[in-house]
Amino acid sequence: MDLGLSSRRALVMGASRGLGAAIAASLAREGATVFAAARSLETTAAHVAELPPEIAARIRPVVLDLADRASVDALADMLLADGGVDVVVANSGGPPAGPIAAVAPEVWAAQFQTMAAHVFHLTGRLLPPMRSRGFGRVIAVVSSGVDQPIPNLGLSNAIRASVVGWAKTLAGEIAADGVTVNCVLPGRIHTDRVDQLDDLAASRQGKSRDEIAAASRATIPMGRYGRPQEFADVVTFLAGEPAAYVTGAKIRCDGGMIRSV
């Protein structure tokens, strides 16, 4: 299937590792020019250098610190000066784990700015060229916790749910302009973040990471963790032309882990 991405430009936030890096590579593999945004230019560039040359050539590492409004606006200014982008993948790192009742007000404020408010602001600045061209894709990477809250991840459950509310509202506002907005929900996709969470669970429960991972896999009908490439391919399809009539949706990539319909 031709996804029609060979002439498109995409911004992928949080692209230095994990899901963001996999998404950037998948979009580039389909021919898109990808701006891979992260706090560390060096880390992103090092990851890109490990990719096949024909893919790496389409990825441009750029600096973005979602905790810093000035950094957000600087990236928006740079992209808009060059015509903007056609695809925005809104992806941010996970917040600290822990019970929701113990979160301090200043932590709530800081994490909401990083994971939600600045993502909304950056996306909003990049929308006008998409709407004027009649083509655009906004894809928010959230979490399975928006459908089934994950114990000990209170910050993530709450803030990512606000991203879903923003995305659903935005989808209705700009659909007639040819711009779609969707959320993709990763389950247990095997990244460094999942290993960190398994290590935390192991520490709390006095078990090994392998024991925690085995118990987690047992709750997934497919019996395994997902691969970053599998998740990235779902995002890449949504970025393409064949997904033009898919908007306002939550799409799971979790191996059947969430049991509700």
Secondary structure, DSSP 8 states (H G I E B T S, - for coil): ---S-TT-EEEEESTTSHHHHHHHHHHHHTT-EEEEEES-HHHHHHHHHTS-HHHHTTEEEEE--TT-HHHHHHHHHHHHHTT--SEEEE-------B-GGG--HHHHHHHHIIIIIHHHHHHHHHHHHHHHHT-EEEEEE--GGGTS--TTBHHHHHHHHHHHHHHHHHHHHHGGGTEEEEEEEE-SB-SHHHHHHHHHHHHHHT--HHHHHHHHHHTSTTSS-B-HHHHHHHHHHHHSGGGTT--S-EEEESTT-S---
